[in-house]
Amino acid sequence: MKKVELTGAVRTTTGTKNADQLRREKQVPCVLYGGGSVTHFATDEAALGKVVHTPDAYRIELDLEGRKVMAKLQETQFHPVSDQILHADFIELAEDKPARVTLSLRLKGQPTGVRKGGKLNQTLRKLEVKGLPGQLPEHLEYDVEHVEIGQNVRVRDLTFAGIEVLNKPEEVVLKVSVPKKEAEAAPAAAAPAAAAPAADAKKAEAKPAAKK
């Protein structure tokens, strides 16, 4: 993951009044968990917003009054009307311990099935993964050149070096669907063939029985 830096001021006073005052000053109250302790701090709203509003994942180097800590953004709370960032939780990262993060999945190339007229549908755009912080990318990439019409790609089909995907193996990630016109044409083409035996049966019923 790409690294970004955030500067924070350690908070010795907590509570609703203190948090409201910080927000009026365009600061966001935050909490850092992990590392055997909990640290309350505040950081600049605009700087944090650049990290929050990106689809990519980052290792965040927190500078807490001279103390450097590597962390990841765990949870963000927003105002229900204004979308102002109200609070953020961070988890401290250790370079030798696997971390769980959510990474966006980007598709590379054009499926063979699409070139034949199929339609690509990506049903999972983010994946829950686990890996060492130094091996986690900003996002995941999957080459879809080989995917044919009618083929599904499931989580179990994905492999990324040094990364474990935590989603359910049977979940569908993407598929190339049969073109709608062709799908509708197939039942229509079968209808006359099915109607022929029925018509023959009606004729047989209508034919008078032979006299003995």
C-alpha positions in Angstrom: 0.0 0.0 0.0 1.1 3.5 -0.7 2.1 5.5 2.4 0.6 8.8 3.4 1.3 11.0 6.4 -1.1 12.5 8.9 -0.2 14.8 11.8 -2.2 14.5 15.0 -2.4 16.3 18.3 -2.8 14.0 21.3 -6.0 14.7 23.2 -5.9 14.7 27.0 -9.5 15.8 27.2 -12.3 13.7 25.7 -16.1 13.9 25.7 -18.9 15.4 23.6 -18.1 19.1 24.3 -14.4 18.6 23.4 -15.3 16.7 20.2 -17.8 19.4 19.1 -15.2 22.1 19.7 -12.6 20.3 17.6 -15.1 19.9 14.8 -15.8 23.7 14.8 -12.1 24.1 14.4 -12.1 21.8 11.4 -10.4 19.0 13.4 -11.6 15.4 13.6 -11.5 13.5 16.9 -9.8 10.2 16.4 -8.7 7.1 18.3 -5.7 4.8 17.7 -6.1 1.2 18.8 -3.5 -1.5 19.0 0.1 -1.6 20.2 -1.1 -2.4 23.8 -2.7 1.1 24.4 -5.4 3.4 23.2 -4.5 7.0 22.0 -7.0 9.8 21.5 -5.9 12.5 19.1 -7.2 15.0 16.6 -6.2 15.5 13.0 -7.0 18.0 10.2 -10.4 17.4 8.6 -9.2 18.3 5.0 -6.1 16.1 5.2 -8.1 13.1 6.6 -10.8 13.6 3.9 -8.2 13.0 1.1 -7.6 9.5 2.6 -11.2 8.7 3.4 -12.6 9.7 0.0 -10.2 7.6 -2.1 -11.0 4.0 -3.3 -7.4 2.9 -2.7 -5.9 1.7 0.6 -3.1 3.4 2.3 -0.6 2.8 5.1 -0.9 5.9 7.2 2.1 7.2 9.1 0.7 9.1 12.1 2.9 11.7 13.6 1.5 12.1 17.1 3.6 15.0 18.5 6.8 13.3 17.4 5.7 9.7 17.9 5.6 7.9 14.5 3.1 5.1 14.2 2.1 3.1 11.1 -1.7 2.5 11.0 -4.7 1.9 8.8 -8.0 3.6 8.8 -10.5 1.2 10.4 -13.8 3.0 10.6 -15.1 6.5 9.8 -18.3 8.1 11.0 -20.1 10.8 9.0 -22.8 13.4 9.7 -26.1 12.0 8.2 -26.9 15.2 6.4 -23.7 17.1 5.7 -21.4 14.1 5.3 -18.9 15.9 7.5 -16.3 13.5 9.1 -17.3 13.2 12.7 -14.9 10.6 14.0 -12.3 8.1 12.8 -10.8 4.9 14.3 -7.3 3.8 13.4 -5.6 0.4 14.0 -1.8 0.3 14.5 0.1 -1.9 12.0 3.1 -4.1 12.7 5.2 -4.9 9.7 5.6 -8.6 10.8 1.9 -9.2 11.5 -0.8 -9.8 8.8 -3.4 -7.0 8.5 -7.0 -7.3 7.3 -8.0 -4.6 4.9 -10.6 -3.9 2.2 -9.1 -3.4 -1.3 -10.8 -2.3 -4.5 -10.7 -4.8 -7.4 -9.9 -3.4 -10.8 -10.3 -5.5 -14.0 -7.5 -5.6 -16.6 -8.1 -6.2 -20.3 -11.2 -7.1 -22.3 -12.8 -10.5 -21.9 -12.9 -12.8 -25.0 -16.6 -13.2 -24.3 -17.2 -9.4 -24.7 -15.4 -9.4 -28.0 -17.9 -12.0 -29.1 -20.8 -9.9 -28.1 -21.3 -10.7 -24.4 -21.8 -8.2 -21.6 -19.4 -8.0 -18.6 -20.9 -7.6 -15.1 -18.7 -7.1 -12.1 -20.6 -8.0 -9.0 -17.8 -7.6 -6.4 -15.8 -4.3 -6.6 -14.1 -4.7 -3.2 -12.5 -7.6 -1.5 -11.6 -8.3 2.1 -8.0 -9.5 2.2 -5.2 -10.3 4.7 -1.5 -9.9 4.3 1.6 -8.3 5.6 1.4 -4.5 5.4 4.4 -4.2 3.1 2.9 -6.7 0.6 -0.5 -5.1 0.4 -1.1 -3.0 -2.8 -3.2 0.1 -3.1 -5.7 -2.0 -5.1 -6.1 -5.4 -6.7 -5.9 -6.2 -10.4 -7.4 -9.2 -12.2 -6.8 -10.0 -15.9 -10.1 -10.9 -17.5 -8.9 -11.6 -21.1 -9.7 -15.3 -20.8 -13.3 -15.0 -19.7 -15.8 -16.5 -22.2 -19.5 -15.9 -22.7 -21.5 -17.5 -20.0 -18.5 -17.9 -17.7 -18.5 -16.9 -14.0 -15.4 -16.0 -12.0 -15.7 -16.7 -8.3 -13.6 -15.7 -5.3 -12.0 -19.1 -5.3 -10.6 -18.4 -8.8 -8.6 -15.4 -7.7 -5.0 -15.6 -6.6 -2.8 -12.7 -5.5 0.9 -13.2 -4.4 1.2 -12.9 -0.6 -2.4 -12.1 -0.1 -5.3 -14.2 1.3 -8.8 -13.3 0.1 -11.3 -13.6 2.9 -14.6 -13.4 1.0 -16.6 -16.6 0.7 -15.0 -18.8 -2.0 -18.3 -19.3 -3.9 -19.1 -15.6 -4.2 -19.4 -14.5 -7.9 -16.9 -11.7 -8.7 -17.8 -11.2 -12.3 -19.5 -12.9 -15.3 -19.9 -12.4 -19.0 -23.6 -12.7 -19.9 -25.1 -13.9 -23.1 -26.4 -11.0 -25.1 -30.0 -10.2 -24.3 -31.2 -10.5 -27.9 -29.7 -13.9 -28.3 -31.1 -15.1 -25.0 -34.6 -14.0 -26.0 -34.2 -15.5 -29.5 -33.4 -19.0 -28.2 -36.8 -19.7 -26.6 -38.5 -18.2 -29.6 -36.7 -20.4 -32.0 -37.7 -23.5 -29.9 -41.4 -22.6 -29.9 -42.2 -23.5 -33.5 -40.5 -26.9 -33.1 -42.6 -27.6 -30.0 -45.8 -26.4 -31.7 -45.4 -28.8 -34.6 -46.1 -32.1 -32.7 -49.1 -30.4 -30.9 -50.6 -29.3 -34.3 -50.2 -32.9 -35.6 -51.9 -34.3 -32.5 -54.9 -31.9 -33.1 -55.2 -33.0 -36.7 -55.2 -36.7 -35.6 -58.0 -36.0 -33.1 -60.1 -34.2 -35.7 -59.8 -37.0 -38.3 -62.9 -39.2 -38.4 -62.4 -42.8 -37.3 -62.3 -45.4 -40.1 -65.5 -47.4 -40.6 -65.3 -51.1 -39.8 
